[in-house]
């Protein structure tokens, strides 16, 4: 329930961002105490008076579908600063990383724990290629290192059930987080444009 609650709060938090730019700017000015000050204050002075929120452990979850070569990643703010991630224009294949709040990504890993992921997962990084053996893989990065579960023909029913539950939670959360990544070229699968012929 806590996981669904965090996802719901995340979605509700996005609704103000959908308002018009004019109303958003007015709201921001009304809420910013600097807007009503008699004397201006610099960003540097403001930041000193309001230190950044303390961060936790770096966390990351990566999902790979070897059949479509689709790779998605969700990291927390302690792992990657959102401004650093989203400020650079990236190739389409490297642009599928989203940054979530520490608490939200931590809740996702709690769900993985409940599903038994860490009991069934192998230590170390996930395979980098399927090579006809693996269909999909989930990789988790946390303080104690990398853990992964790869799904293939030899996977047990317990692994399949666990993988499906974890993948569903990951995709649900990943889809609910706003991505602001600039890309060099919109992927063909996203734009709906036909794939140009190779010469």
VEXKOL-52517 format. One record per residue (C-alpha): residue in three letters; y, z, x. Coordinates in Angstrom, 1 decimal. Example, Ala and Ser with C-alpha at 12.3 -4.5 7.8 and 13.67 -1.06 7.14 Angstrom:
# VEXKOL-52517
<pt type="ALA" v="-4.5" w="7.8" u="12.3"/>
<pt type="SER" v="-1.1" w="7.1" u="13.7"/>
//
This chain:
# VEXKOL-52517
<pt type="UNK" v="0.0" w="0.0" u="0.0"/>
<pt type="UNK" v="2.4" w="0.8" u="2.8"/>
<pt type="UNK" v="2.0" w="-2.7" u="4.2"/>
<pt type="UNK" v="2.8" w="-4.4" u="0.9"/>
<pt type="UNK" v="5.7" w="-2.0" u="0.5"/>
<pt type="UNK" v="7.2" w="-3.1" u="3.8"/>
<pt type="UNK" v="6.7" w="-6.7" u="3.0"/>
<pt type="UNK" v="8.5" w="-6.2" u="-0.4"/>
<pt type="UNK" v="11.4" w="-4.4" u="1.3"/>
<pt type="UNK" v="11.6" w="-7.2" u="3.8"/>
<pt type="UNK" v="11.8" w="-9.8" u="1.0"/>
<pt type="UNK" v="14.4" w="-7.7" u="-0.9"/>
<pt type="UNK" v="16.4" w="-7.4" u="2.3"/>
<pt type="UNK" v="16.7" w="-11.2" u="2.5"/>
<pt type="UNK" v="18.3" w="-11.6" u="-0.9"/>
<pt type="UNK" v="21.9" w="-10.7" u="0.3"/>
<pt type="UNK" v="21.6" w="-13.4" u="2.9"/>
<pt type="UNK" v="21.2" w="-15.9" u="0.1"/>
<pt type="UNK" v="24.7" w="-15.2" u="-1.3"/>
<pt type="UNK" v="27.6" w="-17.6" u="-0.7"/>
<pt type="UNK" v="29.2" w="-17.5" u="2.7"/>
<pt type="UNK" v="32.6" w="-16.4" u="1.2"/>
<pt type="UNK" v="31.1" w="-13.4" u="-0.7"/>
<pt type="UNK" v="28.9" w="-12.5" u="2.4"/>
<pt type="UNK" v="32.0" w="-12.5" u="4.6"/>
<pt type="UNK" v="33.9" w="-10.3" u="2.1"/>
<pt type="UNK" v="31.0" w="-7.9" u="1.8"/>
<pt type="UNK" v="30.6" w="-7.7" u="5.6"/>
<pt type="UNK" v="34.3" w="-7.0" u="6.0"/>
<pt type="UNK" v="34.3" w="-4.3" u="3.3"/>
<pt type="UNK" v="31.3" w="-2.6" u="4.9"/>
<pt type="UNK" v="32.6" w="-2.8" u="8.5"/>
<pt type="UNK" v="34.9" w="0.2" u="9.3"/>
<pt type="UNK" v="36.5" w="-1.9" u="12.0"/>
<pt type="UNK" v="38.1" w="-4.1" u="9.3"/>
<pt type="UNK" v="40.3" w="-1.3" u="8.0"/>
<pt type="UNK" v="41.3" w="0.2" u="11.3"/>
<pt type="UNK" v="45.0" w="0.3" u="12.2"/>
<pt type="UNK" v="44.2" w="-0.6" u="15.8"/>
<pt type="UNK" v="41.6" w="-3.2" u="16.7"/>
<pt type="UNK" v="38.4" w="-2.1" u="18.6"/>
<pt type="UNK" v="36.5" w="-4.3" u="20.9"/>
<pt type="UNK" v="32.8" w="-5.1" u="20.4"/>
<pt type="UNK" v="32.1" w="-3.4" u="23.7"/>
<pt type="UNK" v="33.8" w="-0.1" u="22.6"/>
<pt type="UNK" v="32.1" w="-0.4" u="19.2"/>
<pt type="UNK" v="28.6" w="-0.8" u="20.8"/>
<pt type="UNK" v="29.2" w="2.2" u="23.0"/>
<pt type="UNK" v="30.0" w="4.3" u="20.0"/>
<pt type="UNK" v="27.0" w="3.0" u="18.1"/>
<pt type="UNK" v="24.1" w="2.7" u="20.5"/>
<pt type="UNK" v="21.2" w="0.3" u="19.8"/>
<pt type="UNK" v="18.3" w="1.6" u="17.8"/>
<pt type="UNK" v="15.5" w="3.0" u="20.0"/>
<pt type="UNK" v="12.6" w="0.6" u="20.5"/>
<pt type="UNK" v="8.9" w="1.3" u="20.5"/>
<pt type="UNK" v="5.9" w="-0.3" u="22.1"/>
<pt type="UNK" v="5.9" w="-4.1" u="22.5"/>
<pt type="UNK" v="3.5" w="-5.6" u="19.9"/>
<pt type="UNK" v="2.4" w="-9.2" u="19.3"/>
<pt type="UNK" v="-0.1" w="-10.9" u="17.0"/>
<pt type="UNK" v="-1.1" w="-14.6" u="17.7"/>
<pt type="UNK" v="-3.1" w="-16.8" u="15.4"/>
<pt type="UNK" v="-4.6" w="-20.1" u="16.5"/>
<pt type="UNK" v="-6.4" w="-22.7" u="14.4"/>
<pt type="UNK" v="-8.2" w="-24.9" u="16.9"/>
<pt type="UNK" v="-9.0" w="-27.5" u="14.2"/>
<pt type="UNK" v="-5.4" w="-28.3" u="13.5"/>
<pt type="UNK" v="-4.1" w="-27.0" u="16.9"/>
<pt type="UNK" v="-1.6" w="-24.8" u="14.9"/>
<pt type="UNK" v="-0.4" w="-21.8" u="16.8"/>
<pt type="UNK" v="1.6" w="-19.0" u="15.1"/>
<pt type="UNK" v="2.9" w="-15.8" u="16.7"/>
<pt type="UNK" v="4.5" w="-12.7" u="15.4"/>
<pt type="UNK" v="6.1" w="-10.3" u="17.8"/>
<pt type="UNK" v="8.2" w="-7.2" u="17.3"/>
<pt type="UNK" v="11.8" w="-6.6" u="18.5"/>
<pt type="UNK" v="10.5" w="-4.3" u="21.4"/>
<pt type="UNK" v="8.5" w="-7.3" u="22.6"/>
<pt type="UNK" v="11.1" w="-10.0" u="22.3"/>
<pt type="UNK" v="14.8" w="-9.8" u="21.6"/>
<pt type="UNK" v="15.5" w="-11.9" u="18.5"/>
<pt type="UNK" v="18.7" w="-13.3" u="20.0"/>
<pt type="UNK" v="16.9" w="-14.5" u="23.1"/>
<pt type="UNK" v="14.0" w="-16.0" u="21.0"/>
<pt type="UNK" v="16.2" w="-17.9" u="18.6"/>
<pt type="UNK" v="19.2" w="-18.9" u="20.8"/>
<pt type="UNK" v="17.2" w="-21.5" u="22.8"/>
<pt type="UNK" v="16.2" w="-24.9" u="21.4"/>
<pt type="UNK" v="12.4" w="-25.2" u="21.9"/>
<pt type="UNK" v="9.8" w="-27.9" u="21.5"/>
<pt type="UNK" v="8.2" w="-27.9" u="18.1"/>
<pt type="UNK" v="4.8" w="-26.7" u="19.4"/>
<pt type="UNK" v="6.5" w="-23.7" u="21.1"/>
<pt type="UNK" v="8.8" w="-22.9" u="18.1"/>
<pt type="UNK" v="6.3" w="-21.0" u="15.9"/>
<pt type="UNK" v="7.1" w="-17.5" u="17.1"/>
<pt type="UNK" v="8.8" w="-15.1" u="14.7"/>
<pt type="UNK" v="10.3" w="-11.8" u="15.5"/>
<pt type="UNK" v="9.8" w="-8.9" u="13.1"/>
<pt type="UNK" v="11.0" w="-5.3" u="12.9"/>
<pt type="UNK" v="9.0" w="-2.8" u="15.0"/>
<pt type="UNK" v="7.9" w="-0.9" u="11.9"/>
<pt type="UNK" v="6.7" w="-4.0" u="10.0"/>
<pt type="UNK" v="4.6" w="-5.3" u="12.9"/>
<pt type="UNK" v="3.2" w="-1.8" u="13.5"/>
<pt type="UNK" v="2.2" w="-1.7" u="9.8"/>
<pt type="UNK" v="0.4" w="-5.0" u="10.3"/>
<pt type="UNK" v="-1.6" w="-3.6" u="13.2"/>
<pt type="UNK" v="-2.5" w="-0.5" u="11.0"/>
<pt type="UNK" v="-3.9" w="-2.9" u="8.5"/>
<pt type="UNK" v="-6.0" w="-4.6" u="11.3"/>
<pt type="UNK" v="-7.2" w="-1.1" u="12.2"/>
<pt type="UNK" v="-8.2" w="-0.4" u="8.6"/>
<pt type="UNK" v="-10.1" w="-3.7" u="8.4"/>
<pt type="UNK" v="-12.1" w="-2.8" u="11.6"/>
<pt type="UNK" v="-10.5" w="-5.4" u="13.9"/>
<pt type="UNK" v="-10.4" w="-3.2" u="17.0"/>
<pt type="UNK" v="-14.0" w="-2.1" u="16.6"/>
<pt type="UNK" v="-15.2" w="-5.7" u="16.4"/>
<pt type="UNK" v="-12.7" w="-7.4" u="18.7"/>
<pt type="UNK" v="-13.3" w="-8.3" u="22.4"/>
<pt type="UNK" v="-11.0" w="-7.1" u="25.1"/>
<pt type="UNK" v="-8.9" w="-9.7" u="26.9"/>
<pt type="UNK" v="-7.1" w="-12.8" u="25.8"/>
<pt type="UNK" v="-8.3" w="-15.2" u="23.1"/>
<pt type="UNK" v="-9.9" w="-18.5" u="24.1"/>
<pt type="UNK" v="-7.2" w="-21.1" u="24.9"/>
<pt type="UNK" v="-9.3" w="-23.9" u="23.4"/>
<pt type="UNK" v="-12.0" w="-24.2" u="20.8"/>
<pt type="UNK" v="-14.2" w="-26.6" u="22.8"/>
<pt type="UNK" v="-16.4" w="-27.1" u="19.7"/>
<pt type="UNK" v="-17.3" w="-23.4" u="19.8"/>
<pt type="UNK" v="-14.4" w="-21.7" u="18.0"/>
<pt type="UNK" v="-12.6" w="-22.6" u="14.8"/>
<pt type="UNK" v="-9.9" w="-19.9" u="14.8"/>
<pt type="UNK" v="-8.8" w="-16.9" u="16.8"/>
<pt type="UNK" v="-6.6" w="-13.8" u="16.4"/>
<pt type="UNK" v="-5.2" w="-12.1" u="19.4"/>
<pt type="UNK" v="-3.4" w="-8.7" u="19.4"/>
<pt type="UNK" v="-1.2" w="-7.5" u="22.2"/>
<pt type="UNK" v="-0.4" w="-3.8" u="22.3"/>
<pt type="UNK" v="0.1" w="-1.0" u="24.8"/>
<pt type="UNK" v="-3.6" w="-0.8" u="25.7"/>
<pt type="UNK" v="-3.8" w="-4.5" u="26.5"/>
<pt type="UNK" v="-5.0" w="-7.7" u="24.8"/>
<pt type="UNK" v="-7.8" w="-7.8" u="22.1"/>
<pt type="UNK" v="-9.1" w="-10.9" u="20.4"/>
<pt type="UNK" v="-11.5" w="-12.1" u="17.7"/>
<pt type="UNK" v="-12.6" w="-15.7" u="17.7"/>
<pt type="UNK" v="-14.4" w="-17.2" u="14.7"/>
<pt type="UNK" v="-17.2" w="-19.7" u="15.1"/>
<pt type="UNK" v="-20.7" w="-20.7" u="14.0"/>
<pt type="UNK" v="-22.2" w="-17.7" u="15.8"/>
<pt type="UNK" v="-19.9" w="-15.1" u="14.2"/>
<pt type="UNK" v="-21.5" w="-12.3" u="12.2"/>
<pt type="UNK" v="-20.8" w="-11.7" u="8.5"/>
<pt type="UNK" v="-18.9" w="-8.5" u="9.4"/>
<pt type="UNK" v="-16.7" w="-10.5" u="11.9"/>
<pt type="UNK" v="-16.0" w="-13.2" u="9.3"/>
<pt type="UNK" v="-15.0" w="-10.6" u="6.6"/>
<pt type="UNK" v="-12.8" w="-8.7" u="9.0"/>
<pt type="UNK" v="-11.2" w="-11.9" u="10.4"/>
<pt type="UNK" v="-10.5" w="-13.2" u="6.9"/>
<pt type="UNK" v="-8.8" w="-10.0" u="5.8"/>
<pt type="UNK" v="-6.7" w="-9.8" u="9.0"/>
<pt type="UNK" v="-5.7" w="-13.4" u="8.9"/>
<pt type="UNK" v="-4.6" w="-13.1" u="5.2"/>
<pt type="UNK" v="-2.4" w="-10.1" u="6.1"/>
<pt type="UNK" v="-1.0" w="-11.9" u="9.1"/>
<pt type="UNK" v="-0.1" w="-15.1" u="7.2"/>
<pt type="UNK" v="1.4" w="-13.1" u="4.3"/>
<pt type="UNK" v="3.7" w="-11.2" u="6.7"/>
<pt type="UNK" v="4.5" w="-14.2" u="8.9"/>
<pt type="UNK" v="5.5" w="-16.3" u="5.8"/>
<pt type="UNK" v="7.8" w="-13.6" u="4.6"/>
<pt type="UNK" v="9.8" w="-13.3" u="7.8"/>
<pt type="UNK" v="12.8" w="-15.6" u="8.2"/>
<pt type="UNK" v="12.5" w="-17.9" u="11.2"/>
<pt type="UNK" v="15.8" w="-19.1" u="12.8"/>
<pt type="UNK" v="14.3" w="-21.2" u="15.6"/>
<pt type="UNK" v="16.2" w="-24.3" u="16.7"/>
<pt type="UNK" v="13.8" w="-27.1" u="17.6"/>
<pt type="UNK" v="14.2" w="-30.3" u="19.5"/>
<pt type="UNK" v="12.5" w="-32.3" u="16.8"/>
<pt type="UNK" v="11.3" w="-31.3" u="13.3"/>
<pt type="UNK" v="7.4" w="-31.4" u="13.3"/>
<pt type="UNK" v="6.0" w="-34.4" u="11.4"/>
<pt type="UNK" v="3.9" w="-32.1" u="9.2"/>
<pt type="UNK" v="7.0" w="-30.2" u="8.1"/>
<pt type="UNK" v="9.4" w="-33.1" u="7.5"/>
<pt type="UNK" v="7.0" w="-35.2" u="5.5"/>
<pt type="UNK" v="7.8" w="-38.2" u="7.7"/>
<pt type="UNK" v="4.9" w="-40.5" u="8.7"/>
<pt type="UNK" v="3.6" w="-40.0" u="12.2"/>
<pt type="UNK" v="5.0" w="-42.9" u="14.4"/>
<pt type="UNK" v="2.3" w="-45.1" u="15.9"/>
<pt type="UNK" v="1.5" w="-44.5" u="19.6"/>
<pt type="UNK" v="2.3" w="-47.5" u="21.9"/>
//
